């Protein structure tokens, strides 16, 4: 069977998959291997990426994604030249958890308690290491030390726990050594110092506990959660990339509506020249030529999808695009097993995730699926909704989801204060803004997806996600069932 011919002009709801003999004992995400490549050098335990949209992924969403085994991409929906807010979001994620913290946040003993509180709130940390001179350890200041303090003009030295009352560890400690020392002395924080008393690191009990509680979390070699960030392809993108890398970002995303373009070529070439080692995901494209174009110019992964997303109107406004399933198969065939693919958009039900990954995607990028959750950015608005049974209106909480090419998102990025000075309609928006019902945390949403993905692996007669994709690619005809209009309604209309 020629898979590309079979899926030409088709997307996820055009097919069902034939059940095979199951070989797994339990459909349990804790026991079934769901790992997948995000880039040529980075593997995730869960094949899910939250979209770089300003109504989907900021620090809170990225933290949940990484803790659950995926990764979040901090959007670039900040005004041109205003790089610090995006960097701050990345730093919040990187400082949420550690193994051994090699560069803990510090403060001087002469600083005020107001200064200390501001640092804690900005970085979302609960402990500051007090140092003087050449990084000499003086003490620790925690959130508890600031509770019920009326005079925040007092010095840090007046409230900190001084060095002579601290338990410290001399030298570089492993996590096991640190845990043993903390258990022996019954302390929750362990500063690491060298022979001369200079600070060289910090270990907290909270971080060690989280390491054990979240075994599938996406972490770097220092035990920190991984996070990505988008940089665009014009303007300040190189400066933005440099600052994000300095903050510890794990992967950059160069994301424009049409990635098979001279604009992308210039941007990707310059980023690769300036930052040859960093992982770079580039997109979006939907053709074999587009995928090869990005791979040949150094992309660490290619993002697939022209117009399938819920907040995108590209196909409506331009008539250009490729059905997402066809695009994934075509791009995978073009790149072979080399550069990974991120399937971005078009997934409106959990079952489509399995199909996207079987047909060639390595990971899926989701936006609408996480919109409206607690961690998604944006204000909560209440709208009147008419109950069908009683015909009575009730107030229902919503959050806004908007495509990054929508008029509203473009206006925010450009900081257009005088609408008469810039004709926004002339910009040619290819996105829209919609209201999404508020629906709790993204964590159970992602967990439910992974349970359903495990069920797909079971129905597919495989033992892991990678095994499912391998079996499908070896004999797609064994799995694919092309649907008629009536069978599509029977399968997906509920």
C-alpha positions as CSV (number, residue, x, y, z in Angstrom):
1,X,0.0,0.0,0.0
2,X,1.2,3.5,-0.9
3,X,0.3,5.4,2.2
4,X,0.7,8.8,0.7
5,X,-1.8,7.9,-2.1
6,X,-4.3,6.5,0.4
7,X,-4.2,9.7,2.6
8,X,-4.1,12.2,-0.1
9,X,-6.7,14.9,0.5
10,X,-7.5,13.3,3.9
11,X,-7.3,14.2,7.5
12,X,-7.9,12.4,10.9
13,X,-11.6,12.0,10.7
14,X,-11.5,10.3,7.3
15,X,-10.1,7.0,8.9
16,X,-10.6,4.4,11.6
17,X,-8.0,1.9,12.7
18,X,-8.6,-1.8,12.7
19,X,-8.2,-3.4,16.1
20,X,-5.3,-5.9,16.5
21,X,-4.6,-8.5,19.2
22,X,-3.5,-6.7,22.3
23,X,-0.2,-7.7,23.9
24,X,-0.1,-5.4,26.9
25,X,-1.4,-6.4,30.3
26,X,-2.4,-2.9,31.5
27,X,-3.2,0.3,29.7
28,X,-1.1,2.2,32.1
29,X,1.0,5.3,31.2
30,X,3.3,4.4,34.1
31,X,4.2,1.1,32.4
32,X,3.9,1.7,28.7
33,X,6.7,3.5,27.0
34,X,5.3,6.8,25.4
35,X,8.7,8.4,24.8
36,X,9.2,10.3,21.5
37,X,11.8,12.5,19.9
38,X,11.1,16.3,20.1
39,X,14.4,17.2,18.3
40,X,17.4,15.3,17.0
41,X,18.9,15.5,20.5
42,X,16.0,15.8,22.9
43,X,13.5,13.1,23.8
44,X,10.3,13.5,25.8
45,X,8.6,10.9,28.0
46,X,5.2,12.1,26.7
47,X,4.8,13.2,23.0
48,X,2.9,16.4,23.7
49,X,3.9,20.1,23.2
50,X,1.8,23.0,24.3
51,X,1.5,25.6,21.5
52,X,3.4,28.8,21.5
53,X,0.2,30.9,21.7
54,X,-0.2,33.9,24.0
55,X,-3.5,32.4,25.2
56,X,-2.1,28.9,25.8
57,X,1.5,28.8,27.0
58,X,3.3,30.9,29.6
59,X,5.3,29.7,32.6
60,X,2.4,28.0,34.5
61,X,1.4,25.9,31.4
62,X,5.0,25.1,30.6
63,X,5.6,23.9,34.2
64,X,2.6,21.5,34.0
65,X,3.7,20.2,30.6
66,X,7.3,19.5,31.7
67,X,6.2,17.9,35.0
68,X,3.9,15.6,33.1
69,X,6.6,14.6,30.6
70,X,5.9,16.9,27.7
71,X,7.2,20.5,27.1
72,X,5.7,23.9,26.7
73,X,6.8,26.6,24.2
74,X,6.6,30.1,25.7
75,X,5.0,32.3,23.0
76,X,6.6,35.4,21.5
77,X,3.4,37.5,21.9
78,X,5.4,40.3,23.6
79,X,6.0,43.7,22.1
80,X,9.0,44.1,19.8
81,X,12.2,45.0,21.7
82,X,10.5,43.9,25.0
83,X,12.5,40.7,25.6
84,X,12.6,40.6,29.4
85,X,9.0,39.4,29.9
86,X,9.5,36.3,27.8
87,X,12.9,35.7,29.4
88,X,11.3,36.0,32.8
89,X,8.7,33.3,31.9
90,X,11.5,31.0,30.9
91,X,13.4,31.6,34.1
92,X,10.3,30.9,36.2
93,X,10.1,27.4,34.6
94,X,13.9,26.8,35.0
95,X,13.8,27.7,38.7
96,X,10.7,25.8,39.6
97,X,12.6,22.5,40.3
98,X,16.2,21.4,40.5
99,X,18.3,18.5,41.6
100,X,21.4,20.3,42.9
101,X,21.0,24.1,42.2
102,X,24.4,25.3,41.0
103,X,23.4,29.0,40.8
104,X,20.8,29.7,43.6
105,X,19.4,33.2,43.8
106,X,21.3,35.3,46.2
107,X,21.0,38.5,48.1
108,X,23.3,40.6,50.3
109,X,22.8,40.9,54.1
110,X,22.5,44.7,53.8
111,X,19.5,44.5,51.3
112,X,16.1,45.2,52.7
113,X,13.4,42.7,53.3
114,X,11.3,44.5,50.6
115,X,14.1,43.8,48.1
116,X,14.1,40.2,49.1
117,X,10.4,39.8,48.8
118,X,10.5,41.4,45.3
119,X,13.2,38.9,44.2
120,X,11.2,35.9,45.5
121,X,8.0,37.1,43.8
122,X,9.6,37.9,40.5
123,X,11.5,34.5,40.3
124,X,8.8,32.5,42.1
125,X,11.3,31.0,44.6
126,X,10.9,30.6,48.4
127,X,14.6,30.7,49.4
128,X,17.4,33.2,48.9
129,X,21.0,32.5,49.9
130,X,22.6,35.4,51.7
131,X,26.2,36.1,50.6
132,X,28.8,38.7,51.1
133,X,32.0,39.6,49.4
134,X,33.3,36.9,47.1
135,X,30.2,34.6,47.4
136,X,30.9,33.9,51.0
137,X,27.9,32.2,52.6
138,X,26.3,34.3,55.4
139,X,22.9,32.7,55.8
140,X,19.5,31.7,54.3
141,X,16.4,33.8,54.0
142,X,13.1,32.0,53.3
143,X,9.4,33.0,52.8
144,X,8.7,31.9,56.4
145,X,11.2,34.5,57.6
146,X,9.2,37.2,55.9
147,X,5.8,36.2,57.3
148,X,4.1,38.7,59.6
149,X,7.0,41.2,59.2
150,X,5.6,44.7,59.5
151,X,8.8,46.7,58.7
152,X,10.1,45.6,55.3
153,X,12.7,48.3,55.4
154,X,14.7,46.1,57.9
155,X,17.8,44.4,56.6
156,X,18.0,40.8,55.4
157,X,20.6,40.2,58.1
158,X,18.0,40.9,60.8
159,X,15.7,38.0,59.7
160,X,18.0,35.4,58.0
161,X,19.2,32.2,59.6
162,X,22.9,32.9,60.0
163,X,25.7,30.6,58.8
164,X,26.6,29.3,62.3
165,X,23.1,27.9,62.6
166,X,23.0,26.2,59.2
167,X,23.9,22.7,58.2
168,X,26.2,22.8,55.2
169,X,27.9,20.3,52.9
170,X,31.5,20.9,51.8
171,X,32.1,20.1,48.1
172,X,29.8,19.0,45.2
173,X,27.1,16.7,46.5
174,X,25.2,14.1,44.5
175,X,21.5,14.0,45.1
176,X,22.0,10.8,47.2
177,X,24.6,12.4,49.4
178,X,22.5,15.5,49.8
179,X,19.4,13.5,50.7
180,X,21.4,11.5,53.3
181,X,22.8,14.7,54.9
182,X,19.4,16.3,55.0
183,X,17.8,13.2,56.6
184,X,20.6,12.9,59.2
185,X,20.4,16.5,60.3
186,X,16.6,16.8,59.7
187,X,16.9,20.0,57.5
188,X,15.0,21.0,54.4
189,X,17.7,23.1,52.8
190,X,21.4,22.3,52.4
191,X,23.9,24.9,51.1
192,X,27.0,23.6,49.4
193,X,30.2,25.4,50.1
194,X,33.9,24.9,49.2
195,X,36.8,24.7,51.6
196,X,36.9,28.5,52.0
197,X,33.2,28.8,52.7
198,X,32.2,30.1,49.3
199,X,28.7,29.2,48.0
200,X,28.8,26.6,45.2
201,X,25.2,25.3,45.3
202,X,22.0,24.6,47.1
203,X,19.8,21.5,47.6
204,X,16.2,21.6,48.9
205,X,14.1,18.8,50.2
206,X,11.2,20.0,48.0
207,X,13.3,19.5,44.9
208,X,14.4,16.0,45.9
209,X,10.8,15.0,46.7
210,X,9.6,16.3,43.3
211,X,12.2,14.4,41.5
212,X,10.8,11.2,43.0
213,X,7.1,12.1,42.6
214,X,7.5,13.1,38.9
215,X,9.6,10.3,37.4
216,X,8.5,11.1,33.8
217,X,9.2,14.9,34.0
218,X,11.1,16.5,31.2
219,X,14.4,17.6,32.9
220,X,17.8,18.8,31.9
221,X,21.1,17.5,33.2
222,X,20.8,19.7,36.3
223,X,17.4,18.4,37.2
224,X,15.6,21.5,36.0
225,X,12.3,21.4,34.0
226,X,12.8,21.9,30.3
227,X,11.1,24.7,28.4
228,X,11.0,26.1,24.9
229,X,10.4,29.6,23.5
230,X,9.5,31.1,20.2
231,X,11.5,33.9,18.6
232,X,10.0,34.8,15.3
233,X,11.9,35.5,12.1
234,X,12.2,39.3,11.9
235,X,13.2,42.2,14.1
236,X,14.8,41.3,17.4
237,X,14.8,37.5,16.9
238,X,18.6,37.1,17.2
239,X,18.8,39.3,20.4
240,X,15.8,37.5,21.8
241,X,17.4,34.1,21.0
242,X,20.6,35.2,22.8
243,X,18.8,36.3,25.9
244,X,16.6,33.2,26.0
245,X,19.6,30.9,25.7
246,X,21.3,32.9,28.5
247,X,18.3,32.2,30.7
248,X,18.6,28.5,30.0
249,X,15.9,27.8,27.4
250,X,16.2,24.2,26.0
251,X,14.8,24.7,22.5
252,X,14.0,27.6,20.3
253,X,11.0,27.7,17.9
254,X,11.2,29.9,14.8
255,X,7.5,29.9,14.0
256,X,5.9,31.8,11.1
257,X,2.7,31.2,9.1
258,X,4.7,30.1,6.0
259,X,8.0,28.5,6.9
260,X,8.9,27.6,3.3
261,X,10.0,31.1,2.5
262,X,13.0,33.4,2.1
263,X,12.1,35.0,5.4
264,X,12.5,31.7,7.2
265,X,15.6,30.9,5.2
266,X,17.3,34.1,6.4
267,X,16.2,33.7,10.0
268,X,17.2,30.0,10.3
269,X,20.5,30.5,8.6
270,X,21.4,33.4,11.0
271,X,20.3,31.5,14.1
272,X,22.3,28.5,13.1
273,X,25.3,30.7,12.4
274,X,25.1,32.5,15.7
275,X,23.9,29.5,17.9
276,X,25.1,26.3,16.2
277,X,24.5,24.0,19.2
278,X,21.0,25.1,20.3
279,X,18.0,22.9,19.3
280,X,15.8,24.8,16.8
281,X,12.3,23.8,15.7
282,X,11.3,25.5,12.5
283,X,8.0,25.8,10.7
284,X,5.3,25.8,9.7
285,X,5.3,23.8,6.5
286,X,3.0,21.2,4.9
287,X,4.8,19.7,1.9
288,X,7.8,17.5,1.3
289,X,9.7,20.4,-0.3
290,X,9.0,22.6,2.7
291,X,10.2,19.9,5.1
292,X,13.4,19.3,3.2
293,X,14.0,23.0,2.9
294,X,14.0,23.4,6.7
295,X,16.0,20.3,7.4
296,X,18.7,21.2,4.9
297,X,19.1,24.6,6.6
298,X,19.7,23.0,10.0
299,X,16.3,22.6,11.7
300,X,16.5,20.2,14.7
301,X,12.8,19.4,14.1
302,X,10.2,20.6,11.6
303,X,6.7,21.8,12.6
304,X,4.0,20.6,10.3
305,X,0.6,22.3,9.7
306,X,-0.7,25.0,7.4
307,X,-4.2,26.0,8.5
308,X,-5.5,23.0,10.5
309,X,-5.6,24.7,13.9
310,X,-8.8,25.9,15.7
311,X,-7.7,29.5,15.8
312,X,-6.3,29.6,12.3
313,X,-8.2,31.0,9.2
314,X,-5.4,30.6,6.6
315,X,-7.3,28.1,4.5
316,X,-10.5,30.2,4.6
317,X,-8.7,33.4,3.7
318,X,-6.2,32.1,1.1
319,X,-7.4,28.6,0.0
320,X,-3.9,27.4,0.6
321,X,-3.0,24.5,2.8
322,X,-2.7,20.7,2.9
323,X,-5.0,18.4,4.9
324,X,-3.0,17.6,8.1
325,X,-2.8,13.8,7.8
326,X,-1.6,14.1,4.2
327,X,0.9,16.7,5.3
328,X,2.4,14.5,8.0
329,X,2.8,11.5,5.8
330,X,4.3,13.5,3.0
331,X,6.8,15.3,5.2
332,X,7.8,12.1,7.0
333,X,8.4,10.4,3.7
334,X,10.6,13.3,2.6
335,X,12.8,13.3,5.8
336,X,12.9,9.6,6.5
337,X,13.9,8.8,10.0
338,X,16.2,11.8,10.3
339,X,14.7,15.0,11.5
340,X,11.7,14.7,13.9
341,X,8.3,16.1,13.0
342,X,6.0,18.1,15.3
343,X,2.4,17.7,14.1
344,X,0.8,21.1,14.8
345,X,-2.9,21.4,14.6
346,X,-6.0,19.7,13.5
347,X,-6.4,17.4,16.5
348,X,-9.9,17.8,17.8
349,X,-10.2,14.5,19.7
350,X,-7.8,12.3,21.6
351,X,-7.9,9.4,19.1
352,X,-6.4,11.7,16.5
353,X,-3.2,12.0,18.5
354,X,-2.5,8.3,17.9
355,X,-3.2,8.6,14.2
356,X,-0.9,11.6,13.9
357,X,2.0,9.8,15.6
358,X,1.5,6.5,13.7
359,X,1.5,8.3,10.4
360,X,4.8,10.1,10.9
361,X,4.6,12.7,13.6
362,X,7.0,12.3,16.5
363,X,5.2,14.7,18.8
364,X,1.9,16.7,18.6
365,X,1.5,20.4,19.3
366,X,-1.8,21.3,21.0
367,X,-3.4,24.6,21.6
368,X,-7.2,24.4,21.7
369,X,-6.9,21.3,23.9
370,X,-5.3,23.3,26.7
371,X,-7.2,26.6,26.1
372,X,-9.6,27.5,28.9
373,X,-7.6,25.6,31.5
374,X,-6.4,27.2,34.8
375,X,-2.8,27.4,33.6
376,X,-3.7,29.1,30.2
377,X,-3.0,32.8,30.3
378,X,-5.8,35.3,30.0
379,X,-8.6,36.8,32.0
380,X,-11.8,35.0,32.9
381,X,-14.9,36.5,31.4
382,X,-18.5,35.5,32.2
383,X,-21.0,35.1,29.3
384,X,-24.7,34.3,29.4
385,X,-25.5,30.9,28.0
386,X,-29.1,29.6,27.4
387,X,-29.8,26.3,29.0
388,X,-31.6,24.1,26.4
389,X,-33.8,22.3,28.9
390,X,-35.1,25.3,30.9
391,X,-34.4,28.1,28.3
392,X,-33.0,30.1,31.2
393,X,-29.8,32.1,30.9
394,X,-26.8,31.3,33.2
395,X,-23.4,32.9,33.5
396,X,-20.6,30.6,32.4
397,X,-16.9,31.4,32.8
398,X,-14.8,31.5,29.6
399,X,-11.2,32.2,28.6
400,X,-10.2,33.6,25.2
401,X,-8.3,31.5,22.6
402,X,-6.9,33.4,19.7
403,X,-4.7,32.4,16.8
404,X,-1.3,34.2,16.8
405,X,-2.1,35.6,13.3
406,X,-5.4,37.1,14.5
407,X,-6.0,40.9,14.5
408,X,-6.0,40.9,18.3
409,X,-2.7,39.1,18.7
410,X,-1.1,41.2,16.0
411,X,-2.3,44.4,17.6
412,X,-0.8,43.4,21.0
413,X,2.5,42.5,19.5
414,X,2.8,45.6,17.4
415,X,1.7,47.8,20.4
416,X,-0.7,49.7,18.1
417,X,-2.2,52.4,20.3
418,X,-3.6,54.5,17.5
419,X,-5.8,52.4,15.3
420,X,-6.1,55.2,12.8
421,X,-2.3,55.3,12.3
422,X,-2.1,51.6,11.2
423,X,-4.8,49.9,9.1
424,X,-4.9,46.6,11.0
425,X,-7.2,45.0,8.5
426,X,-4.7,45.7,5.8
427,X,-2.2,43.5,7.6
428,X,-4.0,40.4,6.4
429,X,-4.9,38.5,9.5
430,X,-5.0,34.7,9.3
431,X,-6.4,33.9,12.7
432,X,-9.5,34.4,14.9
433,X,-10.5,34.9,18.5
434,X,-12.9,32.5,20.2
435,X,-14.2,31.9,23.7
436,X,-13.4,28.6,25.4
437,X,-15.2,27.4,28.6
438,X,-13.1,27.4,31.7
439,X,-12.4,23.8,32.6
440,X,-9.9,23.3,35.4
441,X,-6.2,22.3,35.3
442,X,-4.4,21.2,32.2
443,X,-2.8,18.4,34.2
444,X,-5.7,16.0,34.2
445,X,-6.4,16.9,30.6
446,X,-2.9,15.8,29.6
447,X,-3.1,12.7,31.8
448,X,-6.4,11.6,30.2
449,X,-4.9,12.0,26.7
450,X,-2.0,9.7,27.7
451,X,-4.4,7.1,29.1
452,X,-6.3,7.2,25.7
453,X,-3.0,6.9,23.9
454,X,-2.1,3.8,25.9
455,X,-5.5,2.4,24.9
456,X,-4.6,3.1,21.2
457,X,-1.4,1.2,21.7
458,X,-3.3,-1.7,23.2
459,X,-5.9,-1.8,20.3
460,X,-3.0,-1.5,17.8
461,X,-1.4,-4.7,19.1
462,X,1.8,-2.9,20.2
463,X,3.8,-2.7,23.4
464,X,5.0,0.9,23.1
465,X,4.3,4.1,21.1
466,X,7.4,3.5,19.0
467,X,6.3,-0.1,18.4
468,X,2.9,1.1,17.3
469,X,4.3,3.5,14.8
470,X,6.7,0.8,13.5
471,X,4.0,-1.7,13.0
472,X,1.7,0.8,11.3
473,X,4.5,2.0,8.9
474,X,5.4,-1.6,8.0
475,X,1.8,-2.5,7.0
476,X,-0.6,0.5,7.0
477,X,-3.2,-1.5,5.0
478,X,-3.6,-3.7,8.0
479,X,-4.8,-0.8,10.0
480,X,-6.5,1.9,7.9
481,X,-10.2,1.9,7.2
482,X,-11.4,4.6,4.9
483,X,-14.7,6.0,6.1
484,X,-17.8,6.9,4.1
485,X,-19.9,9.8,5.2
486,X,-22.3,7.5,7.1
487,X,-19.5,5.6,8.8
488,X,-17.8,8.9,9.8
489,X,-21.0,10.0,11.4
490,X,-21.3,6.7,13.2
491,X,-17.7,7.0,14.4
492,X,-17.3,10.6,15.4
493,X,-20.7,12.3,15.6
494,X,-21.8,12.3,19.3
